[in-house]
Amino acid sequence: MQKKKLIVIGAGAAGFFCAVNAASQDPELEVILIEKTNKLLSKVRVSGGGRCNVTHACFSISEMIKKYPRGQKFLKQAFHLFFTSDTIDWFDKRNVKLKTEDDGRMFPESNTSETIINCLLQEANKLNVQILMNREIVEIQKISSEENRHYFHLVVKDGLVLEADFICVACGGFHKSQQYAWLTETGHSFESPVPSLFTFNIPKNSISELMGISVENTLVKINGTKFLQTGPILITHWGFSGPAVLKLSAFAAKELAGMNYDFPISINWLGDFNENSLLEKFKLLRHELAAKKMINKNPFNLPLRLWKYHLEQCGINMDIRWADLPAKQQNQLVKQLCAQQFQVKGKTTFKEEFVTAGGIALNEIDANTMQSKIVSHLFFAGEILDVDGITGGFNFQHAWTSAWIAANEITRLNK
Ligand SMILES: Cc1cc2nc3c(=O)[nH]c(=O)nc-3n(C[C@H](O)[C@H](O)[C@H](O)COP(=O)(O)OP(=O)(O)OC[C@H]3O[C@@H](n4cnc5c(N)ncnc54)[C@H](O)[C@@H]3O)c2cc1C
């Protein structure tokens, strides 16, 4: 009897993971991986600054899903089937040991993404996954849905037509609507794609003279919205980066695109204080540090250059003593430290990791199988789905999870 055929579209993390898991779980399935470029796993190669942040050492599903601005409910179900510990085991069984950094990010012990690439290539080779490169799929045609026989025709850009019994679409994120028309033609809806995980540009602002300075405990707000994030911020030569800014860019990705990346933010440089509690603290400081010069005594452990910048911005004389600080300047400094205002104008790509928010609408996909609810035997995995995570290994974890679930269901259906 002729073997049934699975065609996986896209040779990235999700595509490879689906192909090798399907091939290993069901030797009776013919697995073909199709890639439009002449490169395999190209994002894995550059990921995590060339080290590949494979996953995150988080073992609680309820904590993990908080790291995904879109797709939380969907992943809550999916992570019950394949989670971070499964990823670690999967690679461990193939002699790829992962290590955990202080912030929870997990990388291969070798510190190079080549280890992950070699592992996936070896698996594909061992399991006879056929890989076709330079083939772009431009159309999926459903030919028959007779019981026990589900044929698709996949049209390649050069006119070649391939047959498949199962399809897993793992073609990554798109930036423009015309790129995914071939997918909406299958009957699926697509949440408009917008970039996520970017840094904020603050052009022509003297703060950029402090580039390289980072402050651990800040609170950054997008004025006039509900979006705020706490955490470290990094001053760059173009504006702001760092975890607090990247998280904001992810959670507010759609709204910021709607504002054309022109929006006001306020930064609280002392995340533990608000204006009232800081005013109280100032009363104490003026007493405790009365005879000390303000420039020499920075009681908040802010980087010295930043402390000096704040004093200068408030027109405070560098030689002034704490006891002599006029009330007006004190109030100005409190405001400056707790709610300094900036206008963001534009964004810059974060080179370590960036993703697309948007993709195939999740209400059309079964989170327990990754199968389309519209077209049977059609599956989706990875960034093509309307799921995205913040930086830290969460996007790859979603790719591994969705790809494994799709492979598992495809092999179950083929039994
Ligand atoms: C610079 C950078 C660094 C990153 N670092 C990390 C990190 O360290 N940790 C993390 O968790 N996430 C990281 N990410 C995000 C992560 O890489 C993606 O979320 C993940 O690669 C998505 O995998 P995917 O397989 O769904 O899509 P992709 O990796 O985008 O793969 C899709 C593949 O499909 C192919 N394709 C597209 N259309 C077609 C078609 N019509 N026919 C055939 N083939 C097609 C594409 O050419 C591509 O090879 C990073 C992203 C970038 C850009």
The ligand as an SDF file (V2000), in Angstrom:
LIG
                    3D

 53 58  0  0  0  0  0  0  0  0999 V2000
   17.1160   37.7620   14.8470 C   0  0  0  0  0  0  0  0  0  0  0  0
   16.1520   36.8820   15.5770 C   0  0  0  0  0  0  0  0  0  0  0  0
   16.5460   36.2520   16.7460 C   0  0  0  0  0  0  0  0  0  0  0  0
   15.6370   35.4350   17.4480 C   0  0  0  0  0  0  0  0  0  0  0  0
   16.0520   34.8120   18.5790 N   0  0  0  0  0  0  0  0  0  0  0  0
   15.1790   34.0320   19.2740 C   0  0  0  0  0  0  0  0  0  0  0  0
   15.5950   33.3230   20.4320 C   0  0  0  0  0  0  0  0  0  0  0  0
   16.7760   33.3070   20.7910 O   0  0  0  0  0  0  0  0  0  0  0  0
   14.6400   32.6250   21.1250 N   0  0  0  0  0  0  0  0  0  0  0  0
   13.3330   32.5790   20.7190 C   0  0  0  0  0  0  0  0  0  0  0  0
   12.5320   31.9290   21.3960 O   0  0  0  0  0  0  0  0  0  0  0  0
   12.9350   33.1850   19.5910 N   0  0  0  0  0  0  0  0  0  0  0  0
   13.8160   33.8920   18.8620 C   0  0  0  0  0  0  0  0  0  0  0  0
   13.4090   34.5250   17.7130 N   0  0  0  0  0  0  0  0  0  0  0  0
   12.0510   34.2650   17.2280 C   0  0  0  0  0  0  0  0  0  0  0  0
   12.0700   32.8830   16.5630 C   0  0  0  0  0  0  0  0  0  0  0  0
   13.1970   32.8130   15.7120 O   0  0  0  0  0  0  0  0  0  0  0  0
   10.7970   32.6470   15.7550 C   0  0  0  0  0  0  0  0  0  0  0  0
    9.6790   32.8200   16.5750 O   0  0  0  0  0  0  0  0  0  0  0  0
   10.8380   31.2170   15.2080 C   0  0  0  0  0  0  0  0  0  0  0  0
   11.9710   31.0720   14.3660 O   0  0  0  0  0  0  0  0  0  0  0  0
    9.5860   30.9110   14.4170 C   0  0  0  0  0  0  0  0  0  0  0  0
    9.7830   29.6620   13.8250 O   0  0  0  0  0  0  0  0  0  0  0  0
    8.9080   29.2080   12.5840 P   0  0  0  0  0  0  0  0  0  0  0  0
    9.4600   27.8930   12.1760 O   0  0  0  0  0  0  0  0  0  0  0  0
    7.4830   29.3390   12.9170 O   0  0  0  0  0  0  0  0  0  0  0  0
    9.1980   30.2920   11.4620 O   0  0  0  0  0  0  0  0  0  0  0  0
   10.5780   30.6450   10.6200 P   0  0  0  0  0  0  0  0  0  0  0  0
   11.7230   30.3510   11.5060 O   0  0  0  0  0  0  0  0  0  0  0  0
   10.3330   32.0020   10.1580 O   0  0  0  0  0  0  0  0  0  0  0  0
   10.5470   29.5820    9.4700 O   0  0  0  0  0  0  0  0  0  0  0  0
    9.6120   29.6450    8.4130 C   0  0  0  0  0  0  0  0  0  0  0  0
   10.2500   29.1100    7.1510 C   0  0  0  0  0  0  0  0  0  0  0  0
    9.2480   28.9870    6.1660 O   0  0  0  0  0  0  0  0  0  0  0  0
    9.7600   29.4140    4.9200 C   0  0  0  0  0  0  0  0  0  0  0  0
    8.6080   29.7920    4.0730 N   0  0  0  0  0  0  0  0  0  0  0  0
    7.8260   30.8880    4.1770 C   0  0  0  0  0  0  0  0  0  0  0  0
    6.8690   30.8830    3.2480 N   0  0  0  0  0  0  0  0  0  0  0  0
    7.0240   29.7440    2.5280 C   0  0  0  0  0  0  0  0  0  0  0  0
    6.3300   29.1910    1.4170 C   0  0  0  0  0  0  0  0  0  0  0  0
    5.2850   29.8040    0.8630 N   0  0  0  0  0  0  0  0  0  0  0  0
    6.7750   28.0170    0.9040 N   0  0  0  0  0  0  0  0  0  0  0  0
    7.8570   27.3840    1.4500 C   0  0  0  0  0  0  0  0  0  0  0  0
    8.5610   27.8850    2.5030 N   0  0  0  0  0  0  0  0  0  0  0  0
    8.1380   29.0410    3.0500 C   0  0  0  0  0  0  0  0  0  0  0  0
   10.6600   30.5720    5.2940 C   0  0  0  0  0  0  0  0  0  0  0  0
   11.6130   30.8410    4.2750 O   0  0  0  0  0  0  0  0  0  0  0  0
   11.2890   30.0370    6.5780 C   0  0  0  0  0  0  0  0  0  0  0  0
   12.4610   29.3170    6.3180 O   0  0  0  0  0  0  0  0  0  0  0  0
   14.2980   35.2950   16.9700 C   0  0  0  0  0  0  0  0  0  0  0  0
   13.9130   35.9270   15.7860 C   0  0  0  0  0  0  0  0  0  0  0  0
   14.8260   36.6870   15.0920 C   0  0  0  0  0  0  0  0  0  0  0  0
   14.3840   37.3360   13.8140 C   0  0  0  0  0  0  0  0  0  0  0  0
  1  2  1  0
  2  3  1  0
  2 52  2  0
  3  4  2  0
  4  5  1  0
  4 50  1  0
  5  6  2  0
  6  7  1  0
  6 13  1  0
  7  8  2  0
  7  9  1  0
  9 10  1  0
 10 11  2  0
 10 12  1  0
 12 13  2  0
 13 14  1  0
 14 15  1  0
 14 50  1  0
 15 16  1  0
 16 17  1  0
 16 18  1  0
 18 19  1  0
 18 20  1  0
 20 21  1  0
 20 22  1  0
 22 23  1  0
 23 24  1  0
 24 25  2  0
 24 26  1  0
 24 27  1  0
 27 28  1  0
 28 29  2  0
 28 30  1  0
 28 31  1  0
 31 32  1  0
 32 33  1  0
 33 34  1  0
 33 48  1  0
 34 35  1  0
 35 36  1  0
 35 46  1  0
 36 37  1  0
 36 45  1  0
 37 38  2  0
 38 39  1  0
 39 40  1  0
 39 45  2  0
 40 41  1  0
 40 42  2  0
 42 43  1  0
 43 44  2  0
 44 45  1  0
 46 47  1  0
 46 48  1  0
 48 49  1  0
 50 51  2  0
 51 52  1  0
 52 53  1  0
M  END
$$$$
